Amino acid sequence: MILLSIVSSSCMQLITDKENTKLRKAELVEIVKLDPTIKLDIRYATNNNFLRRKIYKTSKVFLQKPVAKSLLKVNNKIKNDGYGLLIYDGYRPWSVTKIFWEEIAPEKRKFVADPKKGSMHNRGCAVDLTLYDLNTGTPIDMPCDYDTFSEEAYPNYSGGTDLQRKNRDYLIKVMKEEGFTVHPNEWWHYDYKDCKEYPILDIPIEKVLNEN
C-alpha cells in the first residue's frame, strides 16, 4: 500500500489509503505511454525554470488515470486543427510545492500553491501545458512563456497580439470541453473537475516511475 502525504497546520502527516476512505485511490499513469504524440518540455528537470536549478530527477509526466484519459481526448480533438499538446508539468510532489513557496518572492506567491493547502498538482489532477504545431513541432505563440509570473499570464489578459490571444483562448476552450478549468492566474495551468476527490501525494516522481 502506497503511503500518501497530507498537510496539517504544522507538519506533514502520513496516512494510508485505508484511512482516506472518502478519497479515491491514487492511480498515476505516464501520459506519453498512452499517447506518444504528446510532447514534453519538463522545465523542472532542467535549469530552465524560475529557480534556475533542477528540481526533478526525471523528465516524466504522471497524472491520475481519468485525468490522463480526458487529456487524450483533447489531444485527439486538436489534431484536426493541426495541433498537439506540449506538457510542462503534471503530478508534482508536495515537497516540491513547499520548495516553490519558500523560495519564490512573497509578492509572486499568487502564482504558486500554499503548501498548507496543497496543490492540485500534488493530487495528480493538474497539468501545465500549451500547444505545438504538428507540422513544425514548434510551440504555438502565446501571450507569454510558461512560468511568466506577471499579468501576461492571466487567461483574461488583453495585451499581446490578436493571434496570441486567439491561440490562448482556443486552448482554454478545448480543455474546458473535456472537464478542465484554467487557473485564474496562469493560462497554462488546468485543474481537472474531480481534483479534490484525490489525496495530496508526496511520492518522488522517480518512485512513481518505478511503480509503473
N, C-alpha and C positions, 0 to 999 in steps of 0.2 A: 504494500500500500504506500503510495506516494505521500510524503508529508507536505502539507500546504502551509503557507505563511500568511498571517493576517496582521494588521496593525492595531495595537491597543493604544491608549492615550500616552503611554510612557515607554513602551518597548515592543519588540516583536514577540508574538506568541505563536508557538507551533501547535497546530491542531490537525486531526486526521479527517479523511472523507466521512468516516462514520459519525464523527462529532458534528460535521457540517450537513446535517440531514436535510436542510432547506435549500441547499445549493446543489447544482448539477455536478456530476463528476467531471473533472478536467479530462479532456481528450485532445491534446495538442497534436496537430499534424503538420508536416512540412509542405508548404504550399507548392513549391516548384515540382515536387514529386507527383502532384495531382495535375499540374498543367505547366510543362516546361517552357511554354511561350511567355509566361510571366517572367519579367526581368527583375533583377535585384540590384540595388545600389545601397548596401548596408554601411552607411557612413560611420556608425558607431564601432564598426570593426576596423576602421582606418583612423588616420589622424585628421581626416577631412570632416570635422564636426565642431560644434561650438566650444567643446572642451579641449580641442586640439590634441587629443590623445586617444588611443584605442581603449574602448570600454568593453567590447565583446571579444571573445576568443574565437568566434566562428562567424562566418557570413551566411547565416541561415535564417529563415523566417518560419516561425511556427504560429499557428492560430487554432482556436477551438474549431472542431470539425464543422459545425453548422456555419460558422463564420467563413471558413475556407470555401465551403460549397457555394455560398452566396457570392463570394468574390469571383469564383469561376464563372458564374452566370454573367457577372459584369464583364469579365474579360471576353467571353464568347460574344456578348452583345456588341461591344465596341469594335470588334474585328470588322464588322460590316461597314464601319466608318473609317477604317484604316488605322485603328489604334490598338495598342496593347497596354497592359498595366506594368508600371515600374514601381516596385515596392522599396521603401526606405527602412521600414521597421514594422514589426508585428508584436508578438509576445515579448515583454520586457520584464526581467526580474525586478521585484520590489526594491532590492538593494541598489539597483541602478537608478530607480526613481529617486531614492534618497540621496544618491550622489548628485544628481541633477539639481535637486532642490537646494542642497547645501553649497554648491559651487557656482550657481548662476547668480548674477547680480540681483539683489532684492527687488529692484524696480522691474525686472523681467520675469518675475515668478508667475505671472499670469499665463506664461507660455509653457510652464511645466506643472506637473501634478504635485500636490501636497502629500508627502508620504504618510501623514496621519490619516488621510482618506484613501490613499492608494490611487493608482491609475487604471483606466480601462485596459491599457497595455498590459498591466500586471495580471489581468484576468484572461489574457489571450483573445480579447474581443475588440481590440482597436488596431487599426492599420494606418500607417503613414504611406502615402503613395502619390503618384502622378501618372501621366500618360506618356507613351512614346509612339513614334511614327513607325508603323510596321514596315514601310519601305526603306527607311534610312536607319532605323534602330536608335534614333536620337530622341531625347526628351522633348516634349511639346512645350512651347513657350508659355510661361505662366507669369502672373504679376510679380513674383519674386521666387527666389530659390528656397529650397527646404530649410527649415530652422532659421528663417529670417525673422528675428524677434522684433517686429515693428508693425505698423498699421498696414503695410503692404501684404501682410499675411492674412488679414481678416477676409473672410469669404464674401463680405459685402463691400470691400474696398473699391472705390470708384475711380481710382487712378490707373496708371499704366495705359496700355494700348487697348483698342477695341478687341483685337484678336486675343490678347492675353486674358481679358475678362471673359470673352466668349469660351475659350478653352477651359478656364476655371469653372464657369457655370455649367458647361457640358459635363465635366467630371462630377460635380456635385449632383447634377440631375440623375445621371446613370447610377451613381452609388445609392442615392435615395430610393430609387425604384427597386432596389434589392435589399432594403431594410437597414441601410446605414444612414447615420446623421453626421453632418460635418461639424467639427468643433467650432465654436463661435470666434476663436482667435486664430485658427490655423486652417487654411483651405485644403491642406494635405492630410489632415487627421480626421479619421472616420470611426465612429463608435457603432457597433452592431446593436440591433434592437434588444437583444436579450443579455446584454453585458452583465448586469447586476445579478444574474442568476448563477454566475460562476464565481469561485473563490479567488481571492488575491493570492498569487503564487510568488515564490522566491526561489524557484529552481533555476540554477545557472543554465544558460542556453546549451552549453556543451553537454550537460547531463540529459537534457531533453533529447538531444541528438542521439545519445547512447541508448535511450529507451525506445527509440523508434526504429 
